[in-house]
Amino acid sequence: MHRIEFHCHSCYSPDSISTPEALISACEKRGIDRLVITDHNTITGALAAHALDPMRIIIGEEVKTQEGELLAAFVSEAVPEGLPAMEALHLLRKQDAFISISHPFDWRRGGRWNPETLIKMQPLIDAIEVFNSRCINPHYNQQAAEYAQKYGLAGTVGSDAHTLAELGRAIMILPEFNNAVGLRQAIKQVQYNTRVSGIWVRFASRYAMLYNQFTGWQFQ
């Protein structure tokens, strides 16, 4: 069984300063076997980390659509920001990416999903995020878990780490897998280990955004 962090940001997201090297080092110290780097609307950071540790790093992306955010693993080509949700989904499906929906009911983050859109999306997604450590209101995670149970959907969990301190706060324990097909099978045996992050992480993200703007770091 492997310990998987499924939702994590590097310094290639504008609100994080965690370098690929630092993320890999933190994984080694905390016993995280696989790390999906899901930067906002880019796979550049994930590619950089994968080059350093291809056995551990899975290339992912958090894609902002016109309604909400998609969380994808095993991405080979970045999907641009701002597309209609169904169009973004089809682009990810063409890559055979594993697709979850980020914090689907936390309206403070990533927009609002139309209930009709969520229904239409179900045949094209693999899971929804049933626990996100950055959801301050526990109702948002509870609502996501109840939705997954109601419609028979698999669930992913993730820390949504924008800082090194958050990494590993929400872990999936899964059998070994090497691609999206394998992950779809492995997630049927998933176990969760989850903790909520404090409100301080929001201030950390704000600091990271201001720091990156001040230093002129260019995101690609």
VOPAGU-2260 file (C-alpha; in pm, 1 decimal, decimal comma):
REM VOPAGU-2260
SITE   aa  ch    i         X         Y         Z
SITE  MET   A    0       0,0       0,0       0,0
SITE  HIS   A    1     122,4     347,6     -90,4
SITE  ARG   A    2      62,0     685,4      74,1
SITE  ILE   A    3     -58,1     938,6    -183,7
SITE  GLU   A    4     -87,1    1316,6    -160,2
SITE  PHE   A    5    -330,1    1397,1    -442,5
SITE  HIS   A    6    -363,5    1776,6    -423,3
SITE  CYS   A    7     -52,4    1992,8    -391,7
SITE  HIS   A    8      86,4    2318,4    -532,8
SITE  SER   A    9     440,3    2424,3    -612,3
SITE  CYS   A   10     595,3    2764,6    -674,9
SITE  TYR   A   11     457,1    2744,1   -1028,7
SITE  SER   A   12     121,9    2834,5    -874,2
SITE  PRO   A   13     110,3    3209,1    -801,2
SITE  ASP   A   14       9,3    3149,9    -437,1
SITE  SER   A   15     286,8    2908,7    -335,3
SITE  ILE   A   16     663,9    2930,3    -289,0
SITE  SER   A   17     730,6    2556,1    -245,4
SITE  THR   A   18     999,3    2450,8    -492,1
SITE  PRO   A   19     991,9    2107,2    -657,1
SITE  GLU   A   20    1311,1    2016,2    -471,2
SITE  ALA   A   21    1161,1    2113,6    -134,3
SITE  LEU   A   22     840,4    1919,8    -202,2
SITE  ILE   A   23    1034,5    1604,0    -285,1
SITE  SER   A   24    1247,3    1640,6      26,5
SITE  ALA   A   25     935,9    1685,2     241,6
SITE  CYS   A   26     781,0    1373,4      88,8
SITE  GLU   A   27    1090,1    1171,6     175,3
SITE  LYS   A   28    1077,8    1289,1     537,9
SITE  ARG   A   29     703,5    1227,5     578,5
SITE  GLY   A   30     676,9     892,3     402,7
SITE  ILE   A   31     470,5    1014,7     108,6
SITE  ASP   A   32     519,7     759,6    -169,0
SITE  ARG   A   33     343,4     941,6    -453,8
SITE  LEU   A   34     277,0    1313,2    -496,2
SITE  VAL   A   35      38,9    1462,7    -750,9
SITE  ILE   A   36     146,0    1820,0    -818,5
SITE  THR   A   37    -163,5    2008,9    -928,0
SITE  ASP   A   38     -61,5    2366,4    -996,7
SITE  HIS   A   39    -318,9    2616,9   -1114,9
SITE  ASN   A   40    -363,0    2588,4   -1491,9
SITE  THR   A   41      -8,6    2466,8   -1562,2
SITE  ILE   A   42     197,4    2147,4   -1553,7
SITE  THR   A   43     537,1    2319,5   -1565,6
SITE  GLY   A   44     613,2    2268,0   -1197,5
SITE  ALA   A   45     495,3    1907,5   -1206,8
SITE  LEU   A   46     718,6    1838,7   -1506,5
SITE  ALA   A   47    1016,9    1990,7   -1324,9
SITE  ALA   A   48     952,9    1776,7   -1018,1
SITE  HIS   A   49     892,9    1464,3   -1226,5
SITE  ALA   A   50    1231,8    1508,7   -1391,0
SITE  LEU   A   51    1389,1    1503,7   -1043,2
SITE  ASP   A   52    1191,2    1207,7    -903,9
SITE  PRO   A   53     989,5    1026,4   -1172,7
SITE  MET   A   54     896,0     734,6    -946,4
SITE  ARG   A   55     729,9     960,9    -689,3
SITE  ILE   A   56     587,3    1253,9    -885,0
SITE  ILE   A   57     263,8    1234,8   -1083,5
SITE  ILE   A   58     199,3    1519,0   -1326,1
SITE  GLY   A   59    -130,3    1686,6   -1248,8
SITE  GLU   A   60    -314,2    2013,3   -1290,1
SITE  GLU   A   61    -591,7    2207,1   -1119,6
SITE  VAL   A   62    -794,1    2355,1   -1402,9
SITE  LYS   A   63   -1017,3    2655,8   -1342,8
SITE  THR   A   64   -1325,6    2635,2   -1564,4
SITE  GLN   A   65   -1608,3    2883,8   -1606,4
SITE  GLU   A   66   -1792,7    2724,5   -1312,0
SITE  GLY   A   67   -1543,9    2551,9   -1082,4
SITE  GLU   A   68   -1213,3    2368,4   -1067,5
SITE  LEU   A   69   -1112,9    2025,2   -1194,1
SITE  LEU   A   70    -835,1    1821,8   -1036,8
SITE  ALA   A   71    -649,7    1594,1   -1277,0
SITE  ALA   A   72    -367,2    1340,6   -1250,4
SITE  PHE   A   73    -156,1    1186,3   -1526,8
SITE  VAL   A   74    -183,8    1496,6   -1742,6
SITE  SER   A   75      34,9    1515,0   -2053,1
SITE  GLU   A   76     -76,2    1854,3   -2187,1
SITE  ALA   A   77    -195,6    2151,9   -1984,4
SITE  VAL   A   78    -559,9    2254,5   -2021,4
SITE  PRO   A   79    -606,1    2633,5   -2033,6
SITE  GLU   A   80    -798,9    2832,6   -1778,7
SITE  GLY   A   81   -1148,8    2965,3   -1839,1
SITE  LEU   A   82   -1300,9    2702,9   -2066,6
SITE  PRO   A   83   -1654,6    2572,2   -2024,7
SITE  ALA   A   84   -1642,9    2280,4   -1784,2
SITE  MET   A   85   -1749,2    2019,1   -2039,6
SITE  GLU   A   86   -1486,4    2137,8   -2288,4
SITE  ALA   A   87   -1211,4    2117,7   -2027,6
SITE  LEU   A   88   -1331,2    1770,8   -1930,8
SITE  HIS   A   89   -1316,2    1646,8   -2287,7
SITE  LEU   A   90    -959,7    1777,5   -2324,4
SITE  LEU   A   91    -856,5    1587,7   -2013,0
SITE  ARG   A   92   -1036,4    1272,8   -2123,0
SITE  LYS   A   93    -847,9    1280,8   -2454,4
SITE  GLN   A   94    -529,6    1246,5   -2247,8
SITE  ASP   A   95    -681,9     965,2   -2039,8
SITE  ALA   A   96    -621,5    1172,4   -1728,6
SITE  PHE   A   97    -774,5    1071,2   -1396,4
SITE  ILE   A   98   -1026,6    1346,1   -1315,5
SITE  SER   A   99   -1167,3    1457,9    -981,8
SITE  ILE   A  100   -1352,1    1777,9    -888,7
SITE  SER   A  101   -1177,4    2011,8    -643,5
SITE  HIS   A  102   -1368,0    2112,5    -325,9
SITE  PRO   A  103   -1695,6    2101,9    -523,5
SITE  PHE   A  104   -1919,2    2267,3    -263,9
SITE  ASP   A  105   -1683,8    2524,7    -114,8
SITE  TRP   A  106   -1834,1    2827,4    -286,6
SITE  ARG   A  107   -1561,6    3055,7    -147,6
SITE  ARG   A  108   -1299,9    2884,4    -363,5
SITE  GLY   A  109   -1305,0    2819,7    -735,3
SITE  GLY   A  110   -1653,9    2939,3    -817,1
SITE  ARG   A  111   -1993,1    2768,7    -799,5
SITE  TRP   A  112   -2095,7    2452,4    -978,8
SITE  ASN   A  113   -2437,1    2446,5   -1139,9
SITE  PRO   A  114   -2613,5    2127,0   -1016,6
SITE  GLU   A  115   -2710,6    2045,6   -1375,4
SITE  THR   A  116   -2345,6    2069,8   -1482,5
SITE  LEU   A  117   -2240,7    1830,6   -1205,6
SITE  ILE   A  118   -2493,7    1575,7   -1328,4
SITE  LYS   A  119   -2373,0    1609,1   -1688,1
SITE  MET   A  120   -2013,1    1569,0   -1576,2
SITE  GLN   A  121   -2061,2    1243,4   -1389,2
SITE  PRO   A  122   -2000,0    1007,6   -1685,1
SITE  LEU   A  123   -1672,7    1190,8   -1760,6
SITE  ILE   A  124   -1517,2    1213,9   -1414,2
SITE  ASP   A  125   -1351,7     946,3   -1202,8
SITE  ALA   A  126   -1411,0    1093,1    -856,9
SITE  ILE   A  127   -1486,3    1403,6    -655,1
SITE  GLU   A  128   -1275,9    1548,9    -376,8
SITE  VAL   A  129   -1457,4    1439,9     -60,8
SITE  PHE   A  130   -1208,7    1599,7     179,7
SITE  ASN   A  131    -992,6    1907,7     132,2
SITE  SER   A  132    -780,6    2016,9     428,2
SITE  ARG   A  133    -828,5    2384,4     337,8
SITE  CYS   A  134   -1208,2    2374,5     365,6
SITE  ILE   A  135   -1258,3    2577,9     681,4
SITE  ASN   A  136   -1628,0    2496,5     708,5
SITE  PRO   A  137   -1659,5    2117,5     762,7
SITE  HIS   A  138   -1998,8    2123,2     594,1
SITE  TYR   A  139   -1832,4    2160,4     253,6
SITE  ASN   A  140   -1641,5    1833,0     289,4
SITE  GLN   A  141   -1944,0    1658,8     440,1
SITE  GLN   A  142   -2160,2    1770,6     149,9
SITE  ALA   A  143   -1904,5    1639,7    -100,0
SITE  ALA   A  144   -1882,3    1302,2      75,9
SITE  GLU   A  145   -2261,4    1271,1      81,6
SITE  TYR   A  146   -2280,5    1360,8    -286,1
SITE  ALA   A  147   -2023,6    1093,6    -376,0
SITE  GLN   A  148   -2213,0     833,7    -176,9
SITE  LYS   A  149   -2546,9     931,4    -328,7
SITE  TYR   A  150   -2423,0     893,6    -686,8
SITE  GLY   A  151   -2178,9     607,8    -634,2
SITE  LEU   A  152   -1869,7     815,9    -713,2
SITE  ALA   A  153   -1518,2     746,2    -591,1
SITE  GLY   A  154   -1363,3    1002,6    -358,9
SITE  THR   A  155   -1021,9    1166,0    -351,0
SITE  VAL   A  156    -876,5    1358,4     -56,7
SITE  GLY   A  157    -592,6    1606,8     -52,0
SITE  SER   A  158    -425,0    1867,1     161,7
SITE  ASP   A  159    -438,0    2127,8    -116,7
SITE  ALA   A  160     -93,5    2217,9      16,2
SITE  HIS   A  161      40,8    2557,3     -80,9
SITE  THR   A  162     308,2    2540,1     189,6
SITE  LEU   A  163     546,2    2264,2     295,3
SITE  ALA   A  164     388,1    2251,2     640,4
SITE  GLU   A  165      55,9    2140,8     490,2
SITE  LEU   A  166     195,6    1857,3     280,4
SITE  GLY   A  167      46,3    1522,6     379,2
SITE  ARG   A  168    -238,8    1649,5     595,2
SITE  ALA   A  169    -482,3    1451,4     378,1
SITE  ILE   A  170    -350,6    1122,6     244,3
SITE  MET   A  171    -496,2     841,0      37,2
SITE  ILE   A  172    -364,1     490,8     107,4
SITE  LEU   A  173    -385,3     282,4    -208,4
SITE  PRO   A  174    -244,4     -27,2    -376,9
SITE  GLU   A  175      36,0      41,3    -621,9
SITE  PHE   A  176     -56,8     195,7    -957,5
SITE  ASN   A  177     136,6     339,6   -1251,4
SITE  ASN   A  178    -118,2     520,0   -1466,3
SITE  ALA   A  179    -474,5     650,3   -1472,9
SITE  VAL   A  180    -615,6     307,5   -1554,3
SITE  GLY   A  181    -437,4     158,9   -1254,5
SITE  LEU   A  182    -552,8     444,0   -1030,2
SITE  ARG   A  183    -914,9     385,3   -1129,0
SITE  GLN   A  184    -879,0      28,6   -1006,0
SITE  ALA   A  185    -673,3     110,8    -697,9
SITE  ILE   A  186    -913,6     376,1    -569,4
SITE  LYS   A  187   -1174,5     105,5    -513,7
SITE  GLN   A  188    -961,6      -1,4    -214,3
SITE  VAL   A  189    -882,6     348,4     -86,8
SITE  GLN   A  190    -830,5     434,6     277,9
SITE  TYR   A  191    -810,2     791,6     406,1
SITE  ASN   A  192    -601,9     971,1     667,6
SITE  THR   A  193    -718,5    1332,1     695,4
SITE  ARG   A  194    -668,3    1644,5     905,1
SITE  VAL   A  195    -802,5    1996,5     861,8
SITE  SER   A  196    -554,3    2281,6     819,9
SITE  GLY   A  197    -597,2    2597,8    1022,3
SITE  ILE   A  198    -698,6    2935,4     888,5
SITE  TRP   A  199    -329,3    3038,4     899,0
SITE  VAL   A  200    -274,0    2868,7     562,2
SITE  ARG   A  201    -480,0    3138,8     392,5
SITE  PHE   A  202    -240,0    3402,8     522,1
SITE  ALA   A  203      51,6    3189,7     399,8
SITE  SER   A  204     -95,9    3178,9      50,5
SITE  ARG   A  205    -147,9    3553,0      53,2
SITE  TYR   A  206     211,7    3604,9     161,0
SITE  ALA   A  207     331,3    3373,7    -116,9
SITE  MET   A  208     131,4    3565,5    -376,9
SITE  LEU   A  209     270,1    3900,2    -262,3
SITE  TYR   A  210     622,6    3759,9    -243,8
SITE  ASN   A  211     602,8    3621,3    -595,4
SITE  GLN   A  212     466,0    3947,5    -729,3
SITE  PHE   A  213     736,6    4147,7    -553,3
SITE  THR   A  214    1020,9    3925,7    -675,1
SITE  GLY   A  215     886,3    3915,9   -1030,9
SITE  TRP   A  216     862,7    3536,8   -1047,9
SITE  GLN   A  217     718,0    3441,3   -1385,9
SITE  PHE   A  218     462,9    3159,1   -1394,5
SITE  GLN   A  219     435,6    2945,3   -1703,5
